[in-house]
Amino acid sequence: MSTTIRLAQQPEADELLGRSPLAALVGMLLDQQVPMEWAFSGPYTIAVRLGGDDLDAREIAAYEPEAFVALLSDKPAVHRYPGSMARRVQQLCQYLVEHYDADPSAIWRDAPTGREVLERLNALPGFGKQKSQIFLALLGKQFGVQPEGWRTAAGAYGDVGSYRSAADITGPESLAKVRAFKQEAKRAAKAAQTSKAAQPEKGSPSL
């Protein structure tokens, strides 16, 4: 797995994402409650602080937990919540060691269908349905990992020409489009919630 990625918007960090399946997985794990570029630059920051040019699942899984929290917490912090994310990254790596012999690419390498890849991603610590679908779409759209039915399994994130998630970002222009989509989605959700709250309860008298 080696391709040109523009998720971190930093050359060194993006280069690592493009050649390291574990870095891509960790970046996806970190992609919540922080700007996407911050999340996907995290794997590179972790690798540098560990003294290497890549992430090693066995090394991270065996790392002393408090020391790993400190490593992610050093300024600049890898995430807004470095403590909880350090634990999640370790849990992910421990799972990979136990179930995939520390090789994350085994999650999708021999899977015959997109649905099976999605199920395997869903089983990873810290990966819910949405995160798993986005990563499946990222694999298909940017890494050339396209098992049968992968677009369907990825849901709307697999749509051609969409700008919904990290899977659709290939540079600053597409990043701006994805940000605009997410902002509009938030506005629509807030408007729907406000409208629902303003409606009288069923059976309540009209004023």
N, C-alpha and C positions, 0 to 999 in steps of 0.2 A: 504494500500500500504506500504509494508515493505520488503526490500530486501537488499542484499549486493551490494553496489555501490563503484566504484573506480574512480570516475571522478575528484574529487578534489585532490586525492592522499594524503589526510590528514584524519586520522581516524575519528576525531570528525566531520569534515565537511561532509565526506562521509556518516557517520551514520545518520546525519540529512537529507541528500538527500534521503536516503533509506526509511525513515519513514514519510517524510513530502512532500505531493504533491505540496504545495506552494513553498517550498524550491527548489524542482526540476524545477518548472516552472520559478522561479526567476533566477536560475542558467542558464537555457537555454536562458532567456532574456539577461543576462549579457554576454553570450558567443559570443562576436564579438569584434574584434580589440584588444584582449588581449589573452594571453595563456589560454587554456581551464581550467587548474588547478586553475588559478587565478579567472576565472569567476565562476566556480562551488564551490569555497571556499567562495564566496561572501555571500551567504545566511547565512552561519554559523557566519561570521563576523557581519552581520547585526543583527542577533538574539542576539549575545552576547552583542553588543552595546545597544540593546533595553532592556537588562536585563532579557532575557528569554532563553528557550532552544528550541524554535521553532518560526516560523514567524506567525503572525496573520494578515490576510488581512484587517480586520476592523481597527486594530490599525494603520497599515501603511497607509491605505487610509485616515484616519483622522489626521495623523501627520502633524504638521505645516511644510509647504513645505521648507522654508529656513533652519529650524532645521534639516530636513531629509537630505537635501543636505550636511549640515555640518557633519552629522553623517556618511555619506558615504565618505566624503572628508578627515576625520581624518586619520592621518598616522598610519599604511599603508592604502592607499585609497582602496576602494572596487573595483574600476575600473579606467582605464586610464582617463575616462571622467566621474568622479563621479557626476557632476552636472546634465548632461543630463540623465545619467542612474538613478539617484535618481528620477527624474521626471517620467521616464518610469516605474520604479517599482511602484511608487504611482498610475500612470494611470492604470497599470495592476490590482493592488489591488482594486482600485475604480470600475473598470469594473467587477471584480469578486463579489464584494459586491452587485452591482446593478443587475447583471444578474444571479449569481449562489449562492446568499445568503452567500457569502464569502467562499464557499466550492469549491476549484478548482477541486477536484476529480469528481464533478458533470459534468464536461466537458465530461468525457469519461464513467462514471459509467453506464448511461442508454442509451448510443448511440448504436444503433443496427449495424452500419457499420463503417468501417474505414474511409470511405469518409465523413461521418457525423462528426466524431471526427476531421478530418482534417479541415472541414469547420468551426467548432467551434474554433479550434486553430487559424485558419487564421483570425478570427474576433477579437482576443485578441490584445490589443495595443502592438506594438513592435514586433509582430509575422507576418513575411511575409511567403510566400509559402515554401521556403527552411527551415527556422527555424521550421515551423509547421511540415513539413515532417520528419525532424530529431527527433523532440520530439515524434511524433507518432511512429517512429521506436524505439526510446528509451523505450517508454511504452510497445511496443510489445516484444522487445528482452530482456529487463531486468526487467520489472515490471509485466510481465504476463498479460498485458492488450491487448487482441487480438480479437477485434470485427471482424466480417466477412469482408474480403477484406482489412485488415490493411496493409499487405505487398504491395499490389498494390497501395493503396492510398499513402503510404510512398515513392513510386518511388524506385529509386536505393538504397536509404538509408535502405529500408526494405529487400534488398537481403540477402540471407543466405550466411554466410562466407565472407561478405564484410568488408572492413576496411576503411570506408569513413568518419565517423563522431563520435560524442560522443556516439551515440547509440551502437557502436561496441567496446567501451573501457571497458575492465574488469580488467586492470592491466597495469604495465609498458610496457610489451611486445606489447600488442595491441595498446597502446598509441603511441609507436614508429612506428608501422605499419600505423596508421592513419596519423601521421605526415608526413611520407614518401609519402603516397598517395596524401596528400594535396600539398606537395612541388612539386611533379611530375605534378600535375594538373596545378599548377601555371606556371611551366616551359613550359608546352605544350601550355597554353593559351598565354603566352608571345611570344613563337615562332610563333604561328599562327598569332598573331597581327603584328609581325615584317615582316612575309612573306607577309601578306596582304598589308602592307604599302609599301613594296618594289615592288609590282606589278604595272605596268603602268595603268593609268586610262583607262577605256573603251573608245576606239576611239582615244587615244593619239598616236602619231607616235612613232615607234620604233627608237632607237638610233643606 
